[in-house]
């Protein structure tokens, strides 16, 4: 059990830091970034923003990459990879 205790002592703080950073990121992303990454999210309601918040917390590294890519391209990425 000592190995499991060691793993948990390392994993819990790492997970706590990951989700704390995710919560801070998600606050910024749902207020500003979502509309820049996806045009459909522009002008979204408060209910929509509350609904996407948990996903933004969990997926913040990927969303940060998408947000930065949209910023570099000067627009949104909403049409990237979609087939019509």
N, CA, C and O of each residue as an XYZ file, in Angstrom:
336
protein
N       0.805     -1.199      0.000
C       0.000      0.000      0.000
C       0.853      1.271      0.000
O       0.351      2.350     -0.314
N       2.111      1.155      0.342
C       2.975      2.325      0.394
C       3.137      2.948     -0.992
O       3.232      4.169     -1.119
N       3.168      2.122     -2.016
C       3.305      2.638     -3.380
C       2.052      3.412     -3.776
O       2.144      4.480     -4.381
N       0.892      2.878     -3.438
C      -0.363      3.554     -3.744
C      -0.450      4.889     -2.997
O      -0.898      5.886     -3.562
N      -0.031      4.910     -1.752
C      -0.016      6.157     -0.980
C       0.896      7.188     -1.636
O       0.544      8.365     -1.716
N       2.038      6.765     -2.094
C       2.968      7.668     -2.761
C       2.363      8.218     -4.053
O       2.475      9.410     -4.339
N       1.739      7.365     -4.811
C       1.104      7.791     -6.062
C       0.006      8.813     -5.777
O      -0.099      9.830     -6.464
N      -0.809      8.537     -4.762
C      -1.886      9.466     -4.425
C      -1.354     10.788     -3.885
O      -1.934     11.841     -4.154
N      -0.276     10.749     -3.138
C       0.304     11.991     -2.628
C       0.836     12.872     -3.744
O       0.875     14.095     -3.612
N       1.237     12.263     -4.822
C       1.718     13.026     -5.982
C       0.553     13.419     -6.892
O       0.493     14.551     -7.371
N      -0.363     12.495     -7.126
C      -1.445     12.714     -8.088
C      -2.441     13.775     -7.635
O      -2.861     14.599     -8.447
N      -2.828     13.780     -6.373
C      -3.838     14.738     -5.910
C      -3.400     16.182     -6.093
O      -4.169     16.975     -6.636
N      -2.203     16.560     -5.667
C      -1.794     17.961     -5.893
C      -1.675     18.317     -7.382
O      -1.985     19.440     -7.781
N      -1.232     17.368     -8.189
C      -1.117     17.623     -9.621
C      -2.501     17.832    -10.226
O      -2.702     18.756    -11.013
N      -3.450     16.983     -9.863
C      -4.816     17.139    -10.362
C      -5.458     18.424     -9.849
O      -6.176     19.101    -10.585
N      -5.201     18.755     -8.599
C      -5.748     19.991     -8.038
C      -5.206     21.208     -8.783
O      -5.959     22.136     -9.081
N      -3.926     21.213     -9.081
C      -3.323     22.309     -9.833
C      -3.891     22.381    -11.252
O      -4.184     23.466    -11.753
N      -4.045     21.228    -11.893
C      -4.595     21.170    -13.243
C      -5.993     21.787    -13.280
O      -6.289     22.607    -14.149
N      -6.845     21.395    -12.344
C      -8.214     21.901    -12.348
C      -8.304     23.340    -11.848
O      -9.204     24.070    -12.262
N      -7.402     23.766    -10.976
C      -7.383     25.166    -10.555
C      -6.996     26.069    -11.732
O      -7.619     27.105    -11.962
N      -5.974     25.666    -12.462
C      -5.596     26.411    -13.668
C      -6.730     26.379    -14.691
O      -7.000     27.373    -15.364
N      -7.384     25.232    -14.798
C      -8.507     25.103    -15.716
C      -9.654     26.027    -15.366
O     -10.287     26.591    -16.259
N      -9.934     26.192    -14.082
C     -11.020     27.084    -13.661
C     -10.701     28.537    -13.991
O     -11.570     29.281    -14.446
N      -9.467     28.934    -13.763
C      -9.062     30.305    -14.100
C      -9.140     30.515    -15.606
O      -9.658     31.529    -16.073
N      -8.628     29.558    -16.356
C      -8.696     29.653    -17.816
C     -10.141     29.698    -18.295
O     -10.484     30.503    -19.161
N     -10.992     28.837    -17.737
C     -12.378     28.742    -18.187
C     -13.124     30.054    -17.979
O     -13.954     30.427    -18.808
N     -12.846     30.752    -16.896
C     -13.487     32.054    -16.678
C     -13.165     33.013    -17.815
O     -14.050     33.702    -18.322
N     -11.902     33.055    -18.212
C     -11.513     33.924    -19.317
C     -12.066     33.420    -20.645
O     -12.509     34.206    -21.482
N     -12.036     32.109    -20.829
C     -12.452     31.547    -22.112
C     -13.945     31.719    -22.355
O     -14.347     32.094    -23.457
N     -14.767     31.454    -21.356
C     -16.208     31.564    -21.592
C     -16.631     33.019    -21.762
O     -17.651     33.297    -22.393
N     -15.857     33.948    -21.205
C     -16.233     35.351    -21.357
C     -15.697     35.973    -22.645
O     -16.343     36.853    -23.213
N     -14.532     35.534    -23.114
C     -13.927     36.143    -24.299
C     -13.534     35.162    -25.390
O     -13.766     35.427    -26.570
N     -12.948     34.043    -25.020
C     -12.331     33.162    -26.002
C     -13.280     32.334    -26.838
O     -12.988     32.054    -28.000
N     -14.405     31.935    -26.280
C     -15.306     31.041    -27.011
C     -15.771     31.669    -28.317
O     -15.842     30.994    -29.343
N     -16.085     32.949    -28.280
C     -16.525     33.638    -29.491
C     -15.437     33.795    -30.525
O     -15.724     33.925    -31.715
N     -14.194     33.785    -30.088
C     -13.081     33.895    -31.033
C     -12.738     32.550    -31.663
O     -12.256     32.493    -32.795
N     -12.983     31.487    -30.940
C     -12.694     30.152    -31.460
C     -13.831     29.651    -32.344
O     -13.590     28.957    -33.332
N     -15.058     29.995    -31.996
C     -16.220     29.527    -32.747
C     -17.207     30.679    -32.924
O     -17.701     31.242    -31.947
N     -17.483     31.018    -34.165
C     -18.380     32.142    -34.452
C     -19.776     31.903    -33.887
O     -20.461     32.864    -33.538
N     -20.213     30.665    -33.788
C     -21.539     30.368    -33.246
C     -21.650     30.718    -31.771
O     -22.759     30.873    -31.258
N     -20.531     30.845    -31.083
C     -20.539     31.168    -29.657
C     -20.566     32.672    -29.399
O     -20.710     33.107    -28.256
N     -20.429     33.452    -30.446
C     -20.471     34.914    -30.263
C     -21.874     35.325    -29.830
O     -22.869     34.880    -30.402
N     -21.938     36.166    -28.828
C     -23.229     36.634    -28.340
C     -24.032     35.568    -27.627
O     -25.253     35.678    -27.515
N     -23.359     34.535    -27.142
C     -24.046     33.428    -26.473
C     -24.644     33.892    -25.147
O     -24.174     34.852    -24.537
N     -25.674     33.198    -24.723
C     -26.356     33.540    -23.483
C     -25.541     33.094    -22.274
O     -24.601     32.307    -22.392
N     -25.918     33.607    -21.128
C     -25.270     33.217    -19.880
C     -25.452     31.719    -19.631
O     -24.535     31.056    -19.147
N     -26.615     31.191    -19.953
C     -26.869     29.758    -19.780
C     -25.904     28.901    -20.581
O     -25.421     27.879    -20.094
N     -25.623     29.319    -21.816
C     -24.661     28.595    -22.643
C     -23.282     28.628    -22.018
O     -22.589     27.612    -21.966
N     -22.889     29.794    -21.547
C     -21.564     29.946    -20.953
C     -21.426     29.110    -19.680
O     -20.375     28.516    -19.436
N     -22.477     29.064    -18.878
C     -22.460     28.225    -17.674
C     -22.383     26.754    -18.058
O     -21.701     25.971    -17.397
N     -23.077     26.381    -19.118
C     -23.094     24.981    -19.547
C     -21.741     24.506    -20.058
O     -21.379     23.347    -19.854
N     -20.986     25.386    -20.721
C     -19.693     24.958    -21.268
C     -18.556     25.091    -20.263
O     -17.456     24.593    -20.507
N     -18.805     25.754    -19.136
C     -17.746     25.985    -18.151
C     -17.060     24.700    -17.684
O     -15.831     24.647    -17.702
N     -17.799     23.653    -17.264
C     -17.098     22.434    -16.794
C     -16.227     21.784    -17.866
O     -15.139     21.289    -17.573
N     -16.704     21.789    -19.092
C     -15.899     21.239    -20.176
C     -14.653     22.050    -20.430
O     -13.598     21.497    -20.742
N     -14.768     23.358    -20.298
C     -13.601     24.234    -20.469
C     -12.569     23.998    -19.375
O     -11.365     24.062    -19.623
N     -13.046     23.725    -18.162
C     -12.116     23.433    -17.064
C     -11.342     22.157    -17.376
O     -10.126     22.108    -17.186
N     -12.024     21.144    -17.843
C     -11.381     19.850    -18.099
C     -10.508     19.860    -19.348
O      -9.481     19.183    -19.389
N     -10.903     20.613    -20.354
C     -10.206     20.584    -21.646
C      -9.372     21.830    -21.903
O      -9.089     22.160    -23.054
N      -8.977     22.526    -20.842
C      -8.318     23.814    -21.014
C      -7.024     23.779    -21.818
O      -6.779     24.737    -22.551
N      -6.177     22.757    -21.742
C      -4.961     22.811    -22.571
C      -5.275     22.812    -24.070
O      -4.646     23.537    -24.841
N      -6.243     22.003    -24.471
C      -6.629     21.933    -25.877
C      -7.298     23.234    -26.314
O      -7.005     23.755    -27.390
N      -8.200     23.761    -25.476
C      -8.883     25.005    -25.816
C      -7.926     26.185    -25.862
O      -8.100     27.088    -26.680
N      -6.931     26.192    -25.005
C      -5.927     27.249    -25.043
C      -5.198     27.230    -26.384
O      -4.950     28.281    -26.975
N      -4.861     26.050    -26.854
C      -4.226     25.926    -28.162
C      -5.111     26.431    -29.289
O      -4.639     27.099    -30.209
N      -6.398     26.110    -29.213
C      -7.344     26.580    -30.232
C      -7.483     28.104    -30.190
O      -7.541     28.762    -31.229
N      -7.535     28.651    -28.978
C      -7.679     30.097    -28.811
C      -6.450     30.819    -29.360
O      -6.581     31.823    -30.059
N      -5.269     30.318    -29.049
C      -4.047     30.933    -29.559
C      -3.945     30.820    -31.078
O      -3.479     31.747    -31.740
N      -4.376     29.694    -31.627
C      -4.355     29.524    -33.086
C      -5.309     30.505    -33.749
O      -4.987     31.074    -34.793
N      -6.467     30.708    -33.162
C      -7.423     31.674    -33.719
C      -6.855     33.084    -33.641
O      -7.042     33.892    -34.551
N      -6.166     33.370    -32.555
C      -5.574     34.694    -32.384
C      -4.485     34.936    -33.431
O      -4.387     36.029    -33.990
N      -3.657     33.895    -33.697
C      -2.596     34.021    -34.703
C      -3.166     34.245    -36.095
O      -2.611     35.005    -36.889
N      -4.265     33.587    -36.381
C      -4.860     33.695    -37.722
C      -5.735     34.926    -37.862
O      -6.167     35.259    -38.965
N      -5.997     35.595    -36.769
C      -6.785     36.819    -36.832
C      -8.271     36.596    -37.044
O      -8.975     37.511    -37.472
N      -8.747     35.434    -36.762
C     -10.172     35.157    -36.936
C     -10.582     33.976    -36.104
O      -9.900     33.598    -35.151
N     -11.717     33.391    -36.475
C     -12.157     32.225    -35.725
C     -11.814     30.957    -36.489
O     -11.548     30.989    -37.690
N     -11.826     29.862    -35.785
C     -11.504     28.561    -36.368
C     -12.758     27.721    -36.572
O     -12.666     26.509    -36.764
N     -13.922     28.348    -36.532
C     -15.146     27.582    -36.525
C     -15.355     26.775    -37.803
O     -16.013     25.736    -37.764
N     -14.819     27.219    -38.920
C     -15.015     26.480    -40.163
C     -13.895     25.487    -40.429
O     -13.978     24.707    -41.378
N     -12.850     25.503    -39.608
C     -11.717     24.618    -39.819
C     -12.106     23.162    -39.551
O     -12.567     22.833    -38.458
N     -11.926     22.323    -40.514
C     -12.185     20.901    -40.326
C     -13.634     20.490    -40.459
O     -13.949     19.311    -40.304
N     -14.517     21.412    -40.739
C     -15.927     21.058    -40.907
C     -16.218     20.752    -42.362
O     -15.697     21.388    -43.278
N     -17.060     19.766    -42.537
C     -17.502     19.444    -43.880
C     -18.934     19.879    -44.028
O     -19.758     19.636    -43.146
N     -19.240     20.526    -45.144
C     -20.603     20.987    -45.349
C     -21.299     20.156    -46.379
O     -22.466     20.402    -46.684
